[in-house]
């Protein structure tokens, strides 16, 4: 036989040399949920190993993240009050604004990204302002811009709009520019599907819609060409990084977006992806750590430059300690 592909698989050394994709701690972003109070550390039942923490505890988490070499965190806020406008989302002393300031004060080199959305903050649980029982796109843009600005003022490095309103990247970019935050970046949830994989997150953040669903703003899970349309629009509107979400069931989308877009591409491996692995691991049905690393690598192989993942700390530890036998 002349062609024997096994020659380049014979031992660990040659495998290491011909390996096409490598996962690095530099690729990882760790999501954290922040609430009001002091000394708070409340476990999230559906997301083993994750907690809703107060700002002081968040700083400890952030220190651990930094010590593992993970370059960035993304913050989600759990407000004290909800109302029809999601007012706490843009309050100067809102839960996220305070948390950002606390982290940036203690660990300025850690990149802080903030999720910009209204669903945790509105009493109806939708990602925008409701008018005539509909999520009103243009009324929402104004509120989102205020949210993004308040995060920038608190010191966020990047704001990450996850609402899927049309035109929000432009609206936020223009607000940031005109208010002097020209260096605050936008990580756009450009391609976000109306997915059932967000279940544990909605539990964690108490953000499930009280009526209807998110299908009039988040994307139809059957659509791939539309992903390119959304990604190109956000590039045009001034996004700095384009995100695809979820990741695991959308590797084809990550690949397509990567091949059409020059900007960095991020993928969000969401709460349901994490919870499934944890649950099967706890049952002893899979080797959780190996499955985790395989999933993360597959997201990288599909074309993601960055991965937002609840596995970031575990992944970073393995990357630090691992040597192939
Ligand atoms: C807010 C938001 C959601 C997620 C990130 N930002 C929930 C949603 O759109 O319902 C999901 C993240 C996850 O499941 O890990 N809009």
Boltz pocket constraint, residues with backbone or C-beta under 6 A from the ligand:
constraints:
  - pocket:
      binder: B
      contacts: [[A, 115], [A, 117], [A, 119], [A, 127], [A, 162], [A, 163], [A, 197], [A, 198], [A, 199], [A, 200], [A, 201], [A, 202], [A, 207], [A, 269], [A, 270], [A, 271], [A, 272]]
      max_distance: 6.0
